[in-house]
Amino acid sequence: MGYLEQMKKASLVGAFFVSVLLPVLAQAACPVPQGLSRYPVERVVDGDTLRLADGRSVRLIGINAPELAHHGRSTEPFAEAARQRLRELVAANDDSVALQFGAQGKDHYGRLLAHAYDASGHNLEAQLLAAGLGYLVAVAPNTRLVACQQAAEREARQAGRGLWRQAPVRSPEQLSESGFALVQARVQRVQRNRGGVWLELDGPLVLQVAPKFVARFDVAALQALVGRRVEARGWVIDRSRRGSVKPGQARWMLPLTDKAMLEVLP
């Protein structure tokens, strides 16, 4: 069986797996504020993006779903399953959602940033995370639901649901392109300068806590990580394409935006 066929099969298996667990996943809810307005949805773009009937796009806060095919890249495993599950959640609520907009209202693409809820007050992102159809992401200042969404992902990971059926974790040496990644490695060195806090790993990857995010971390705890294995998640940047890699520096950089994006391993 070819690679693409395997990926398609994985997505179909994921969709079936999700449907079987529907009663369990309905319990995955984060606190819902009172008095939220409901918005009709025109279509579900992918596993973490909605197009409203008024033409605006909404990027769901706290989740990064697998990517559909774009810019020459193939569809990632469970991307179709994530989109289909979000379609089901929206359709079950008369094609509308209640939205709580983030403290940061828009992303750099101009999309609205918001948490979405169904008519019963269940958070849609948490339901997707509990199904293993996306990764928790935390980007300040939109981190209000990090704890409950993190718990939803942890449940899926422990149960081996969706994309967690096969651990999507890589080492720095396995990085080959920019984009979202989940990476495990050992911390070799930690330093702080005008560029923030830098954690150099045992491979071609450095983690950066930019100055504007330093206050969200315990710097002393970061400095004590030398020699420890960690798991980091986020959007990897290829510094060689920027021409900013000096001799001896790591090619890849992963910016950390919240402490939820870094876990110390046993």
C-alpha positions as MATLAB code, in Angstrom:
seq = 'MGYLEQMKKASLVGAFFVSVLLPVLAQAACPVPQGLSRYPVERVVDGDTLRLADGRSVRLIGINAPELAHHGRSTEPFAEAARQRLRELVAANDDSVALQFGAQGKDHYGRLLAHAYDASGHNLEAQLLAAGLGYLVAVAPNTRLVACQQAAEREARQAGRGLWRQAPVRSPEQLSESGFALVQARVQRVQRNRGGVWLELDGPLVLQVAPKFVARFDVAALQALVGRRVEARGWVIDRSRRGSVKPGQARWMLPLTDKAMLEVLP';
ca = [
       0.000    0.000    0.000;
       1.403    3.422   -0.972;
       1.972    6.296    1.436;
      -1.037    8.345    0.257;
      -3.299    5.293    0.441;
      -2.124    4.659    3.992;
      -2.891    8.256    4.923;
      -6.375    8.058    3.408;
      -7.033    4.836    5.280;
      -5.820    6.433    8.510;
      -8.242    9.311    8.051;
     -11.159    6.946    7.446;
     -10.243    4.883   10.475;
     -10.040    8.092   12.514;
     -13.502    9.173   11.388;
     -14.972    5.790   12.402;
     -13.135    5.893   15.717;
     -14.553    9.342   16.453;
     -18.122    8.308   15.680;
     -17.890    5.360   18.073;
     -16.712    7.644   20.876;
     -19.353   10.318   20.351;
     -21.115    9.797   23.722;
     -17.801   10.113   25.580;
     -16.633   13.159   23.670;
     -19.856   15.017   24.400;
     -18.580   15.381   27.967;
     -15.466   17.300   26.827;
     -16.528   20.827   27.763;
     -14.753   23.962   28.919;
     -16.508   26.685   30.954;
     -18.915   28.638   28.763;
     -19.540   32.348   29.427;
     -23.098   33.558   29.656;
     -24.808   35.622   26.988;
     -22.751   34.630   23.964;
     -24.176   35.499   20.553;
     -24.768   32.752   18.008;
     -23.553   33.025   14.417;
     -24.745   31.072   11.370;
     -21.955   29.117    9.659;
     -21.696   29.031    5.877;
     -19.148   26.222    5.750;
     -16.397   24.406    7.621;
     -13.096   25.196    5.914;
     -10.965   22.655    7.792;
     -10.614   21.148   11.251;
      -9.979   24.479   12.968;
     -11.506   27.132   10.683;
     -15.081   28.239   10.001;
     -16.552   30.578    7.406;
     -19.506   32.518    8.810;
     -22.572   33.388    6.766;
     -21.504   37.046    6.814;
     -18.264   36.119    5.015;
     -15.888   36.379    7.967;
     -13.469   33.548    8.762;
     -13.013   32.244   12.302;
      -9.879   30.456   13.487;
     -10.672   28.370   16.568;
      -8.491   29.180   19.575;
      -6.428   26.470   21.242;
      -6.292   23.838   18.520;
      -4.164   23.191   15.464;
      -5.834   20.559   13.295;
      -3.895   18.502   10.711;
      -3.511   20.370    7.421;
      -5.433   19.683    4.242;
      -3.496   19.666    0.964;
      -2.169   23.127    0.078;
       0.853   24.828   -1.494;
       2.151   21.552   -2.879;
       1.836   19.680    0.430;
      -0.238   16.521    0.765;
      -3.179   16.175    3.127;
      -1.966   15.200    6.588;
      -3.364   12.146    8.414;
      -6.722   12.841   10.075;
      -7.145   16.238    8.385;
     -10.287   15.085    6.576;
     -11.570   13.396    9.740;
     -11.088   16.639   11.688;
     -12.995   18.665    9.102;
     -15.789   16.108    8.970;
     -16.121   16.001   12.753;
     -16.312   19.798   12.939;
     -18.963   19.712   10.204;
     -20.963   17.264   12.313;
     -20.686   19.416   15.415;
     -21.836   22.511   13.542;
     -24.633   20.710   11.678;
     -25.961   19.279   14.943;
     -26.570   22.866   16.084;
     -28.575   24.111   13.104;
     -25.389   25.209   11.338;
     -24.571   27.830   13.933;
     -22.126   28.314   16.818;
     -21.820   30.564   19.840;
     -18.549   32.482   19.796;
     -16.375   34.000   22.477;
     -13.798   36.190   20.783;
     -10.218   36.214   22.011;
      -8.378   39.006   23.795;
      -6.431   39.174   20.540;
      -9.300   39.424   18.095;
      -7.598   38.550   14.801;
      -4.597   36.622   13.512;
      -2.106   37.873   10.926;
      -4.327   36.492    8.157;
      -7.216   38.683    9.288;
      -9.269   35.772   10.617;
     -11.313   36.237   13.784;
      -9.934   34.307   16.752;
     -12.624   32.747   18.910;
     -13.746   29.834   21.068;
     -16.821   28.068   19.677;
     -19.610   26.413   21.666;
     -22.611   24.289   20.758;
     -26.163   24.811   22.049;
     -25.410   22.683   25.131;
     -22.422   24.808   26.096;
     -19.787   22.284   25.013;
     -16.577   23.756   23.664;
     -15.945   22.558   20.112;
     -12.158   22.759   20.338;
     -12.130   20.528   23.438;
     -14.329   17.972   21.684;
     -11.958   17.860   18.726;
      -8.918   17.580   20.996;
     -10.565   14.775   22.990;
     -11.117   12.937   19.713;
      -7.430   13.192   18.822;
      -8.181   15.404   15.828;
      -5.825   18.260   16.620;
      -2.985   19.499   18.797;
      -3.322   21.854   21.723;
      -1.712   25.212   21.012;
      -1.423   28.173   23.373;
      -0.641   31.656   22.091;
      -0.891   34.584   24.503;
      -3.059   36.433   25.228;
      -5.666   33.882   24.062;
      -4.996   31.256   26.728;
      -8.156   31.345   28.858;
      -9.101   27.694   28.180;
      -5.627   26.156   28.046;
      -6.087   23.980   31.147;
      -9.322   22.282   30.078;
      -8.220   21.933   26.461;
      -4.929   20.456   27.623;
      -6.881   17.914   29.686;
      -8.957   17.006   26.606;
      -5.836   16.373   24.543;
      -4.237   14.371   27.348;
      -7.295   12.117   27.457;
      -7.033   11.445   23.708;
      -3.301   10.839   23.886;
      -3.573    8.354   26.743;
      -6.357    6.515   24.921;
      -4.509    6.521   21.586;
      -7.323    8.249   19.721;
      -7.054    9.793   16.280;
      -3.624   11.166   15.441;
      -2.306    9.746   18.724;
      -2.763    6.191   17.402;
       0.813    6.585   16.210;
       2.822    9.108   18.217;
       3.519   12.053   15.857;
       6.658   13.001   17.783;
       9.906   13.783   15.983;
      13.532   14.366   16.914;
      15.316   17.540   15.718;
      17.171   15.431   13.142;
      13.861   14.394   11.583;
      12.762   17.957   10.839;
      12.732   18.617    7.104;
      10.449   21.611    6.575;
       8.878   24.538    8.359;
       5.481   24.104    9.962;
       3.849   22.722   13.066;
       5.798   20.006   14.864;
       5.917   18.065   18.113;
       9.559   17.456   19.043;
      11.390   15.638   21.827;
      15.057   16.197   22.645;
      17.498   16.871   25.482;
      18.371   20.414   26.544;
      22.091   21.114   26.161;
      22.287   24.779   27.066;
      20.062   27.668   28.203;
      20.927   31.311   27.788;
      19.154   34.640   28.071;
      19.877   37.748   26.040;
      18.077   40.594   24.292;
      16.386   38.036   22.042;
      14.732   36.317   25.020;
      15.489   32.892   26.480;
      17.067   30.240   24.255;
      17.083   26.491   24.898;
      19.633   24.721   22.710;
      18.757   21.056   22.142;
      20.833   18.019   21.220;
      20.183   18.418   17.533;
      19.680   21.135   14.919;
      16.894   22.862   16.884;
      16.725   25.746   19.342;
      13.667   26.785   21.340;
      13.086   30.523   21.744;
      10.992   32.361   24.302;
      10.707   35.848   22.808;
      10.971   38.822   25.193;
       7.214   39.507   25.049;
       6.469   35.969   26.282;
       9.203   35.624   28.946;
       6.859   36.737   31.744;
       4.678   33.671   31.031;
       7.539   31.328   31.970;
       9.534   30.557   35.088;
      12.978   31.525   33.791;
      14.802   29.849   36.687;
      12.955   26.614   35.914;
      13.937   26.921   32.248;
      17.582   27.402   33.185;
      17.391   24.254   35.334;
      16.390   22.150   32.313;
      19.956   21.539   31.138;
      20.353   17.786   30.761;
      16.616   17.117   30.863;
      14.514   15.734   28.012;
      11.651   17.939   26.939;
       8.768   17.870   24.489;
       8.088   21.116   22.649;
       5.362   22.000   20.181;
       4.819   24.900   17.833;
       5.609   26.236   14.401;
       9.186   25.434   13.396;
      11.068   28.057   11.401;
      13.864   27.248    8.948;
      16.429   29.918    9.784;
      18.625   28.951    6.842;
      16.000   30.349    4.453;
      16.253   33.680    6.236;
      20.017   33.707    5.936;
      20.250   34.148    9.700;
      22.114   30.975   10.672;
      25.661   31.575   11.818;
      28.305   28.824   12.019;
      27.529   26.539   14.925;
      23.904   27.647   15.215;
      20.903   25.373   14.825;
      19.085   25.465   11.494;
      15.632   25.116   13.043;
      13.978   27.405   15.593;
      10.749   26.744   17.462;
       9.278   29.789   19.238;
       7.507   29.021   22.516;
       4.489   31.207   23.258;
       3.212   29.690   26.519;
       4.418   27.206   29.133;
       1.778   24.753   27.860;
       3.896   24.409   24.705;
       6.777   22.846   26.673;
       6.695   19.705   28.782;
       9.504   18.201   30.841;
       9.723   14.449   30.317;
      10.505   11.885   33.045;
];
